[in-house]
Amino acid sequence: MAKGDFFTEFLRQAKSVGAIMPSSKYLVKKMIAPIDFTLLKCIVEFGPGTGIITHELLNRMPVDSKLFVFEINKEFCEKLQGEIKDPRLIIVSDTAENLEDYLAQHNIEQVDCIVSSLPFAMIPNGIVKNILTISKKVLKPNGVFIQYQYSLNVYRRLKSIFNNVDLDFTPRNLPPAFIFICKN
């Protein structure tokens, strides 16, 4: 999917597509930097869009691990299914609120990491709270939740759920982005 197609999808479904362009390689690098891939068994990605971060996760993940991606945009799901043929990838065309159900179907109780590109500023507060609460519940004790946003508005929400929230920033993205690294 070309950048123009991504922008068209943003215009068509601005409430579910929170960016005008795919993430830059600089943002992707900062998003995956906190992840220890050595003993990793399961990663979850919320809002993979066109799969920029998905590809990088798969490139670094062990061969016996799993990557669940939750995407509600049908066009993005079809693109991911057509482009990525990797048995570790499980594409879920559903809301992140149903994470526990999908993990249970695969006999997975806890995950190592959650990488989120969800546009929390466009999602109702109750849904954001549910997603964050479920995320904390399924993360392993040393797990990490990584979220990027274009403003600091989500910081208080993250601090109300996670014990430790560190902040990073990349100006080399359109628009520039804040990266939140959250741990229990």
matplotlib code that plots the C-alpha trace (Angstrom):
import matplotlib.pyplot as plt

x = [0.0, 1.5, 1.7, -1.0, -3.3, -2.5, -3.6, -6.8, -7.6, -7.0, -9.5, -12.0, -11.8, -10.1, -11.6, -9.9, -6.8, -5.0, -2.1, -1.8, 1.3, 2.9, 5.4, 8.9, 11.9, 13.0, 9.8, 9.8, 13.4, 12.4, 9.3, 11.1, 14.3, 12.9, 12.0, 14.3, 13.9, 16.1, 13.6, 10.4, 7.5, 4.5, 4.1, 0.9, 0.6, -2.4, -3.1, -0.5, -1.9, 0.2, 2.7, 5.7, 6.3, 5.0, 7.7, 10.5, 9.0, 8.9, 12.5, 13.8, 11.4, 12.6, 11.3, 9.1, 7.3, 3.9, 2.8, -0.9, -1.9, -5.2, -6.5, -10.1, -9.5, -10.5, -8.3, -5.2, -6.0, -6.3, -2.9, -1.2, -2.7, -1.6, 1.9, 3.1, 3.3, 4.8, 3.4, 4.2, 1.8, -1.8, -4.0, -7.0, -9.7, -11.2, -10.9, -8.0, -10.6, -11.0, -7.3, -7.9, -10.4, -7.9, -5.0, -7.2, -8.0, -4.2, -3.7, -1.6, -2.1, 0.6, 2.5, 6.0, 5.3, 2.5, 3.3, 0.4, -0.2, -3.8, -5.0, -6.1, -7.1, -9.8, -11.0, -13.7, -12.2, -14.0, -12.6, -9.1, -9.3, -10.5, -7.6, -5.0, -6.4, -6.5, -3.0, -1.6, -3.4, -2.0, 1.6, 4.2, 5.6, 8.7, 6.6, 6.5, 3.7, 4.9, 2.6, 3.2, 1.0, 1.3, 0.7, 1.3, -2.5, -2.3, 0.4, -1.9, -4.0, -0.9, 0.4, -3.0, -2.6, 1.2, 3.7, 6.4, 6.0, 9.1, 9.0, 10.9, 10.4, 11.2, 11.0, 11.8, 8.2, 5.3, 4.0, 6.7, 5.8, 6.1, 6.9, 5.6, 7.4, 5.2, 6.0, 4.2]
y = [0.0, 3.3, 6.3, 7.9, 4.9, 5.2, 8.9, 7.9, 5.3, 8.1, 10.3, 7.5, 6.2, 8.9, 7.6, 4.2, 5.3, 7.7, 8.8, 10.5, 8.5, 5.2, 5.3, 6.4, 4.1, 6.3, 5.8, 2.1, 1.9, 3.6, 1.5, -1.8, -0.7, -1.6, -5.1, -8.0, -10.5, -13.2, -15.1, -13.7, -16.1, -13.8, -10.2, -8.4, -5.4, -3.1, -1.2, -2.5, -0.5, -1.4, -3.5, -1.2, -2.2, -5.8, -6.5, -5.3, -7.4, -10.5, -9.9, -10.0, -12.5, -16.1, -18.8, -20.4, -17.2, -15.7, -12.2, -11.3, -8.2, -6.5, -4.3, -3.2, -1.7, -4.4, -2.9, -3.0, -6.6, -7.7, -6.0, -7.8, -11.2, -10.7, -9.5, -11.4, -15.2, -16.0, -18.8, -16.8, -14.1, -14.2, -11.4, -10.6, -8.4, -7.3, -4.7, -4.9, -5.1, -8.8, -9.7, -12.2, -14.2, -14.6, -15.5, -18.1, -19.7, -20.3, -21.3, -18.2, -16.6, -13.9, -12.0, -10.6, -7.3, -5.2, -2.6, -0.2, 2.4, 2.9, 6.5, 6.9, 10.5, 9.3, 6.4, 6.8, 7.0, 3.8, 1.8, 3.1, 2.2, -1.3, -1.8, -0.6, -2.6, -5.8, -5.1, -4.8, -8.0, -10.1, -8.8, -11.0, -9.4, -8.1, -7.3, -4.0, -2.0, 0.4, 3.1, 6.1, 9.2, 12.6, 14.4, 13.8, 13.6, 9.8, 10.1, 10.4, 7.4, 5.3, 6.3, 5.4, 1.8, 1.1, 1.5, 2.9, 5.0, 6.3, 8.8, 9.1, 11.3, 11.3, 14.5, 12.3, 11.2, 12.9, 14.2, 14.0, 11.3, 10.6, 7.0, 5.7, 2.7, 1.2, -1.5, -3.1]
z = [0.0, -1.1, 1.2, -0.9, -0.2, 3.5, 3.4, 1.5, 4.2, 6.8, 5.0, 4.7, 8.3, 10.4, 13.6, 13.2, 11.2, 13.5, 11.2, 7.8, 6.9, 7.9, 10.8, 9.9, 10.3, 13.2, 15.1, 14.4, 15.8, 19.0, 19.3, 19.2, 21.1, 24.6, 23.6, 24.7, 21.8, 23.2, 25.3, 23.8, 23.2, 22.4, 21.3, 20.6, 18.3, 18.4, 15.2, 12.8, 9.9, 6.8, 8.9, 9.2, 12.8, 12.2, 9.7, 12.1, 14.9, 12.8, 11.6, 15.2, 16.8, 17.6, 15.3, 18.0, 19.0, 18.1, 17.0, 17.4, 15.5, 16.1, 13.3, 12.8, 9.4, 6.8, 4.0, 6.3, 7.4, 3.8, 3.0, 5.9, 4.9, 1.3, 2.0, 5.1, 4.9, 8.3, 10.5, 13.6, 12.6, 13.8, 12.2, 14.2, 12.6, 15.9, 18.7, 21.1, 23.9, 23.0, 23.4, 26.2, 24.1, 21.3, 23.6, 25.4, 22.0, 21.6, 25.2, 26.0, 29.4, 29.4, 26.7, 26.8, 25.1, 23.6, 20.9, 20.3, 17.6, 18.6, 18.2, 21.9, 21.3, 18.9, 21.0, 23.8, 27.3, 28.5, 25.6, 26.2, 29.9, 29.0, 26.6, 29.0, 31.9, 29.8, 28.5, 32.0, 33.1, 30.3, 30.4, 32.1, 35.3, 33.4, 30.3, 28.5, 26.9, 24.2, 22.9, 20.6, 20.3, 18.8, 22.1, 25.8, 26.6, 27.2, 29.8, 32.8, 31.6, 31.3, 34.7, 36.3, 35.0, 34.9, 37.7, 35.5, 32.4, 30.6, 27.8, 24.5, 21.5, 17.8, 15.7, 12.7, 12.0, 10.3, 12.7, 15.4, 18.0, 21.7, 22.7, 26.1, 27.6, 30.3, 32.8, 35.7]

ax = plt.figure().add_subplot(projection="3d")
ax.plot(x, y, z, "-o")
ax.set_aspect("equal")
plt.show()
